[in-house]
């Protein structure tokens, strides 16, 4: 899963919150310097760290107190096994089983927990990955590899106009992305593999990816009679919140309430701050689009992809087509040294990467751990995949049908 980048807007909102917290403790993780020599000591550090920093305890169904009471004796039994000379590989396997039972159903779908990362028996747990792999419509992320085949088939059929595509690839750079924009059957289409426009515009100004974006924006502003707009975020792992200003803001003429976010403001399990509205303002160059605006999403649409679904769903002409998404909607913009939630670690025994904030949509619904349910479901079945490999994209065609017919 591609990790989401800094949420600049949320940072500014957080900075605007009241700063007079008389009883707030120092922002030092209280678990960083505790003993971690035995399995039970590691468990205690992990349990307390999650107790302090996890942002979803008021809605997560996991009984965290029961976890402590039930599992501490099991880890104390492993302490004895260590003293009796248990092999490292066997010990690692037993701990992985226990921690998977503990963490496997936590609802933060950005959450990734790595135990003993520097040891040969280290392991990681991703509740989100465990969840989606158990869904009855699970499939691998293959859309990005097949999209060029479908594009070429539509070009050969004469359906595509004003076509621009671009790629930005630098080894080790999180901004790598593929993007394409064009008109198909008089509908404006934008495909992006990640929300990295904001980063690419800085690193490769005027390059191929920026040309894709400017072509899309130009079509929004200049197309005489827009029939519809499709934003394709299938297999899109997320990215910059600021990209929404480039993609959606050109199509609105008034402020749009996307949803609300909330962060922790203390070490207590339920020490939450207020819900802060997330508002998207119109771009400087904008044109209100009254035609249908569709987000094409699937199982592997995560984070900013899901926030885009939320934003478009607020619009009276908005629609989501495809599959229920990944369910990782909580923004990430910092770690424990800057907030009371997010990423934290203790020496070389445990490293936790998780959401800094909780998000709910404009109607007050939290989608974390569930995902965005599409208005029109089109599953990516083996039959659909076979059609895509032959050049026909059933999910795209269903979005076009909705734009034409309204149903």
Secondary structure, DSSP 8 states (H G I E B T S, - for coil): -------HHHHHHHHTS----TT---SS-TTTTS--SSHHHHHHHHHHHHHHH-TTTTT----HHHHHHHHHHHHHHHHHHHHTT--HHHHHHHHHHHHHHHHTT-S-TT-EEEESTTSTT-EEE-HHHHHHHTSTT-----HHHHHHHHHHHHHHTT-EEEEEEEEE--TT-TT-EEEEEEEETTEEEEEESSB-HHHHHHHSTTSHHHHHHHHHHHHHHH-SS--EEEEE-TT---B-TTHHHHHTGGG-SS-EEEEEEE-B-SSSTT-B---EEEEE---SS-----SEEEEEE-TT--THHHHHHHHHHHSTTEEEEE------------BTTTSSSSBEEETTTEEEE--SSEEEETTS---TTT----SEE----HHHHHHHHTT--HHHHHHHHHHHH--
